[in-house]
């Protein structure tokens, strides 16, 4: 596709349920990032995939959060046993970069998660 | 936790004026990037400045970087109403500040 695609664009769930958020990066982009943005706040880094290297999970806030990426394509962010404080926009970005954390990021429109 | 800070948090100017936003960060960087976010949308890359650069221009944008002070500034000249948005700096694509909300009044 022409850009980074995220789905669903909006998700409303009940506290305690699991949710999966999907990101389709730009074809050929080796790097993929997930961020969380709470209302009126900046971006919080969650996890970073670079090619076939082990992902950088240092930003994941708890063990309820996990993410996978199949090769250099789709990524899924999973939040288990959702809590109200998980309500936020989850942004995915991809980058064509050789060196870690050096490339221009191309962002999706985000998945807005609301936990009731 | 966020390791970047932008100031001011909000800025309101008249169309045609210049807007200056500042960013400070805590970590050592390879590069610093500025992004723009329209309300409720994804971020759009504006400009990248590498750690060995001090100033960079792109159209109406001018970015400076002072690695000794761990700070950067973004200047938008001759602002337009369409520049109204939030502006974020990102250090190494990992650490983003809380953003500056710019309003340009026609």
Interface residues (C-beta under 8 A of the other chain):
Chain A: X4 X33 X35 X41 X42 X43 X44 X45 X48 X59 X89 X91 X93 X95 X99 X101 X102 X103 X104 X105 X106 X107 X108 X109 X110
Chain B: X1 X2 X4 X6 X30 X31 X33 X35 X40 X41 X42 X43 X44 X45 X48 X88 X90 X92 X93 X94 X95 X96 X97 X98 X99
